[in-house]
Amino acid sequence: MYPYIPITTDDEKQMLESIGLNSIEELFADIPKEVQLNRELNLPKSKSELEVFSYLSSLAKKNCSQSDMISFLGAGAYDHYIPSIIDHLVSRSEFYTSYTPYQAEISQGTLQYIFEFQTLICNLTGMDVANASLYDGGTAVVEAAIMAANIARKDEIIISKTVKPDARKILKTYAHAQSLKVVEVDMKDGVTDLEELENKINDNTAAVIIQSPNFFGIIEDLKKAAEITHKIKKASFVASVDPISLGILKKPGELDVDIVVGEAQGMGIPVSFGGPYLGFMAAKKSYMRKLPGRIVGETTDVDGKRSYVLTLTAREQHIRREKATSNICSNQGLNALRATIYMVTLGKEGIKEVAAQSAKKAHYAYEQIIKSGKFKPLFDKPFFKEFAVTSGLDAKTITTELENEMITGGYHLEIDYPQLKNAVLYAVTEKRTKEEIDKLTRVLEGI
């Protein structure tokens, strides 16, 4: 690989000698010959740095990013505006402290932003306590289910089919290994069928999981679902939410939700290529000692100065894995910091404005698209920033035509819901302008 990497032939020889080997081939001797490449990499012997950079740039330009396209794609990953201050502050050395904050005296930067992230999530959701140790919204759903099962000592989890399909798949994967039974509740007119929920819930139910706004963007009746859940002793009601929506919707804490989870990607984290993202979890105080991961608290040091420490973390997470409440121990530090800076930068009124603009623009787009009658609403329910429409046109044809006009279209619902043929889910954030929405409408009508 030299000169593409800084290891010379002499360096390679010294490294091999230090571990008692004579060649690179010996290093990979345990790999069967039939799966080895058995030839040199197809690279020119040498190129200058300028030439390599130019070549890689030409390859990168073959891709289209969200900065090149007008995006109406959501389904769990949203093109919200990211204030420039986030990229500036996230790289400051104050936050470059110990990755795993066991030693408080050398981890104050990390501990501070985790504490502030937890505090802000509690304020946003109206819950008593929050942690900072979840990979994404899908694994957050799983962790809530496992926690509820451990607390109730029951093994059945009920989840609505209006919850994100990937979250349901992740839950089923984990549930198999945890010997948990997953029961799905059908949807009715785009929302959870609460009558079916009442029929399926039983004394063995540990948790009921509903998403609002759900996968179709529709606002669910969380209060009614919580009432149904709490008829069963020790059953926990879990709500998966879009944190941006809480700028204008009631807090889950006001709707008797026990555990709140969600995906925080929309708060200052780029869409990237699907990750890394940031899951969050908040709960009632009675769940505090069962929360997976860690909780940071505020205290004072010997000089009376404000400082931060790990207030609550189960040692089982690290040394007795078979007794752990969770095996997810990464605090997703960088993304938690980005979300923290986002929430602080926008503040209460700013998040409310983002939510209101997203909702208003989504409703404008919805009205314009269905106005001609060519596209019809898939559901007639209140929605936040996503809506689904259907037509006689093939969804792939629509996507192709939109891409030709530099527009990233919506999500094909038929992928996860075969019965919803030709249905497309569109997402509209505060970034979308009237001109962009009008262009979307114009192109759709011309297909």
N, C-alpha and C positions, 0 to 999 in steps of 0.2 A: 504493500500500500504506500510505501514511501515514494514520492514526496508528498502524497496527499494527507498523510498524518505525520507527526513529528518523530516517530520512532524509526531510527535508522537501522540498517542491517547489523551494525555493531551493537546497538542497544538491544536488538532482538536476541542476539547471541548471548549477551550478558544475562538477560532475563531468563533465558532457557537454562543456562549453566547454573543459575542460583536455585533452580528447582530440580536440578539433576536430569535435564533432558537435552537431547542433541538436536532436535528439529521440531518445527511446528507440527509436523505430521504426528509425532509422538504425543504431543499435547492433546490431539483429538483422536487418539487411538481407540477410545471406547465407542466412538461413533461408527456404525457399520459402513463399510466401504461403499455399498450400493446407494447410500443416501448422501455421501459426500460429493462435493462439486467436482473434485479431481481434475481441476484445471485452474489456470490463473483467471482472475477477474477480468472481464472485458473492458479494460480501461487503458487509455494511452499511457505510454511510459512516463510522460511528464507534461504538465501544462503550467503556465504561470497562474498566480492567484487571480489576476485580472481575467484571464481566459476562463478559468473555472467559474468565477462569479458570473461572468457574462452568459456562460452556457446554462448554469442553474437558473438564472433569471429568466432565460428564454423558455425553459421548461415550466417555471412557475406561472408565466404569463398565459399558458394554455388553460389555466383554471380561471373560473369566474368567482369572485368573492362577493360578499354582501355589499361591499363598497362599490362594486361594479353594477350590481343588479338592484332593482326595486323589489324588496322581499315582502311577501304576504304569507310566508310559511311560518307556522307556529308548531302546534302539536307537542309542546313541551320545551321548545327552544325558541327564544323570542329576540327580535332585533330592536331592543330598547336602546335609547341613547346612553352612552357611557361618558360622563363628564371627564374632561381631560385631566382634572386634578387627581383622579384615581391613579393613572399611570405614573404621575409624578410622585405622589406620596407613597405608593406601595413599594417603591424601591429605596426608600430612605433607610439609612443604617440603624435608626432607632428600633426598627422592627426585625432586624436581622439577628435576633438572639436565638438561643437554643431551640432546635426544632421540637424536641419533646421537653416540655417545661417542668421537669421534676425538681430541678434546683432553682428555686425562686430567685435567688440572688443573682443568677446570670440569665434569667429568662423574663425580665420585667416587660420588655417590648411585646413578646408573644403573649404573655399573660394578660397584659392590659387590653390588647385588641380582642382577645377571646372573651374577656369579661364584658367589654363594651358590646361585642356582637350578641352575647347572651342577653344582655340588658335590653338592647334594641329589639331583638326578636320577641322578648316578653312584652314589651310595650306595644309592638305591632299586632301581636296575636291576642293580647289580653290574658295570657296564661301566667302562672306563678313562677315557673322555672324553665330554663332552656339549657341545652348542652352545646357542644361544638365538636362533633366527632363523626359526621355522616358524609358519605361520599357524594350522594346525589339524591334526587327526589324518590327514585325507585327503591334504593336501599333504605331510605328513611321510612317508607311504608313497611318494609320488612322488619326493621328494628322495632317499630311500634307494635307490630303484630306479635313478635317474639316476646317483647316485654309484657304485653297484655296477657299472653298465655302463661308466662312465668308467674305473674301476680295472681291470676285467677286459678292457676293449676288446672286449666282446661286445655283441650287440644283442637278446638274448631275455630276457624277464622272465616267470617263472612265478608265478602268484598263485592262491591257493585261492578257490573260490567261497564259502567260509565267512567270507571277509574282508568287512567292511562294504561293501554295494553302492555307496554314494556314493564310497568310496575307490577302488573298482575303476573306476568311471566316470571319476573325475579322472585316474587312472593312464592309462587309454586315451586320454583327450584329450591329455595331455602327451606320451605315447608316440608319437602320430601325428606331432606336430611334431618330435620328437627322432629319428624314424626307428627307433623301437624296436618290437619285436614282443612283444605280450602274449599269453601262453598261459594259459588258465584250467584248473585242476584241479577236477574234480567232487567233490562231497561224498558220503559214505557214512554213513548213520545219524547225520547232523548234524555230522560231523567230516570233515576232509580225507581223501580217499582216497589213502593213502600208496602203495598199489600202483600207482595211476595216475600218481602223482608220479614213482615210480621208472621207469616206462615213458616218461614225457614228458621227463624231464631229459636233457640231452645236452651235448656239448662246447661248444655255442654259448650255454648258459645262463649269464647274468651274475648272476641273483639268484632266489631262491625266497622268496616272501612268504606268511607264515601268521599269522593273528591268534589270540591266546589270552589270555583267554577269547574265543571267536569271536563272530560276530554273533548266534548263538543262545544265547550265554552259556556254551557248553560249553568245558571245558578240553581243549586239543589236546596231542598228544604232541610237544612242541617238540624234545626230545632226539633222538627217532627221525628227525624231519624234518631236523634239523641233520646227522645222520649221512648221510642220503641226499644232501643238498646237497653236503657236503664230499667226496663221491666224485668230484666234478667239479672239475678244477683251476681255481682262481681264482673259483669260484662263491661268492657271499655268501648267508648265510642271514639273512633279515630277519624279526624277530618284532614284530608290532604288539600292544601290551599295554594293559590298563587299569591305570594306576599304583596305584589303590586296591587292586587284587587282589594286588599285590606285598607287601602287609602280611601275607599268609598263604601265598602261593604261592612256589615257588622263584624266585630271581632269574634272569633270562635269562642273566646272566653265568656262572651255574653250569651252564647247559645248552648251552654252546658256540655261543651265538647271536653273530653278527658285528655286526649292527646292530639296535638296539632303537628303535622309534618308538611313538608313541601320542598320545592326546588327553588333555590335562590339565584339561578343563573341570570334572571332578568335584572338583578341588582348589581350592575357594574361588571359583569363577567361576560366576555365575548362568547358568541355562539361557537366559534372555532370549528372543529370537525366533530362535534358531539361531546366535548369534554376537554379538560376536567371541569366538572360542575360542583355544586355545593348543596347538599341536603341539610335541612334543619329540623329540629324537633323541640317542641315545648309541651309542657304538661302541667296538670294540677300539682299542688305541693305534695300531696300524698304519694305521688309517683317518684319523688325525687331520688330516693335511694335505689331505685331500680333502673334509672335512666342509664343507657349505655354510654361509655366514654367517660368524659370528665366534666367537672363544673369548677369554674374559677371564681374566687371570691375576692372582695376588697378588704384590706386590713391596714395596719400601720406598722412601720418597722421600729427598731429600738430608739430611733431619733424622732419618732412621732410623725414621720412622713408617710404619705399615702403610698401603699404598695399592693401587690397582687400575689395570690398564692392559689395552688390547687386546693380547693375547699373540700371537694368530694371526688374521689376516684377509687374504683374497686381494684384492689391489688390482684384479684383473681384474673383481671384482664391480662395481666402480664406474667403471672407465675403459675396460675392454676386454670388453664384454659378450659378444662372440662367443667368448671364451675362458673365460668364467666357469664355475665349477663349479655355480653356481646363480644365478638372477636374483631370488631372494627375499632381500631384505636388511633388511627390517624386523625388529626384535628383539621385537616384540609386548610392549613394555616393561611396560605396565600389567598385563596378564594374567600375565606372568612374575612380576611382583612379588606379585600376589595368590596365585599358587601357592606362591611362596617363603614368604610369611607363613603360609599354611595348613600347609605341611610343618613349619615351625619350631614353630608353635603346637601342633600335635598331637604331633609327635615320633614316634619309632619305635613306641612303645607305643600312641599315639593312632591312628595309621594302621592298626595291627594290629587295634585294637578296632573301628574303622569297618568294616574288611574282614570281620572275624568276625561282627559284628552283621548286616551286609548279607547275608552268606552264610546265617546261621542263619534270619533272617527270610524270606529267599527260599525256603528249603527248607520252612519252616513253611507259607508261602502255597501252595507247590506241593502239599504233602500234603493241605491242606484243600480245594483246588480239585478235585483228582482223586478225593477220597474217595468222593463220591457216585456216581461212574462216569459222570456226565453229560459231564464233560470228561476227555479222555485225554491222556497225555503224547505229544508229537510225537516225542521222542527219549528213549532211555533211556541217558543218559550223565552223568557228573559235571559239575555246573555251578557257577558262582560266584554271581552275584546276578540272573541272568536265566534264564528258562525258557519254553518254548513248549508250549502245549496246543492241542488241536483238538477239535471237536465237530460235531454236525449243524446247529449254528446259524450263520447268516451273521455274519461278523465285524463288519459295519457295524451290524447289529441289536444286537449285544452292546455296541458302543461307545455307541450312542444310549441304551440302557437305563442304562448306567453313568453317562453324563453327566447323565441325569435325577436321579440320586442324588448328584450333585456328585463323581463319581469320574472321573478321566482314565484310561481303560483302556489296554490294551497296543497294540503295533504290529502292523498287519496284514501278515503275512509274504507274503501273496499278491501284494502290490504289487511285490515284487522277485523272488519265487519263485512263479511261476504254478502250479506243481505242488503247492504247499502250501496248498490251498484250505481256508478257514475256520480257518486256524492263526493264533494270536495269541501274540505275545511279550510277557511281563510282566517288569518290572524292579522289584526291591524293594531299597531302600536302608535305611541305619540310621535314617532319619527315620520310617519307617512303624512305627506301633504295632500291637499285637496287635488292638486294637479296630478299627483301619482295615482290617487284613487280613481280620478276621472279617466286616466289613461287605462287603468286596469279594466274599468267598465267598458270603455270604447273597444278595446281589443277583444274582450269576451263577447260583446255583441256582434263583432265582425267575423267570428269563427263560423 
